[in-house]
Amino acid sequence: MRINVQAIRMAMADAGVGVNQLAKMAGISQGTAVRYATKGGNGSAPTFYKIGRALNVRPSSLVLPMD
């Protein structure tokens, strides 16, 4: 699953949190939070779930649509 960086950044803005706060809230490493929020690439379902739950959004909204 491809990371939708823009969706994650928007959800972070809506929640008023930065990358460090996201890492703590989601129970993920700071490096993982930085990658999901800035660099993109491929992500795992469990991490999408943790981030979605922390930001109070559907995890699927953080995934880029398949081509």
N, C-alpha and C positions, 0 to 999 in steps of 0.2 A: 504494500500500500504506500502510495506516494504522499508525502507530507505537504499539506496546503499551508505554507508559511503565512500567507496573507490572512487566512481564516484564523490561524492561531494568534497572530498579532492583533487582529480585530477583537477577538475574544479576550485577550489579555487587556487591551485598552478598555473594553466594556467593564471588566472586573477590576480595573485600576491596579493591576499587578505588573511587576517587572519580572525579568527572567529568574532572578534569585528567589523571589517569592513563589513563582510558579514551581520551581524545583522543590521547594519545601512543602508547598501545598499538595503537590502531586506525588511526593515521595519518590522522586527521580533524581538522578545526579544533576549537578549544575551543567556539566558538559552535554548531557542529553537534552536538557531544557534549551540550551543555547542552540544546539543543532536543529531542534524542532522549530524554534522561534526565528531562526535567522538563515540557516543553511539549506534546509529541506533535505531531499533525498528520500530514501525508503524508511518507513517506520513499522513498528510492530503493533499488533492489535492491543496487547496489554498496556502499552505506553499510551496509545491513543485513548484508551479507556481512562487511564489515570489522569491524563491532561484534561479530557472532557469533563470528568467528574469534578476536578479541581476548579475548572472555569465555569461549571454549571451549564455546559452545552452538550449536545449530542456528539459523541466521539466521531460518528460518521461525517459530521459537518467539517471535521478537521482533515479529511482525506480528499485528495484530488480525485475527480472522476476518472474512471478508466477510459483510455482512448478507444 
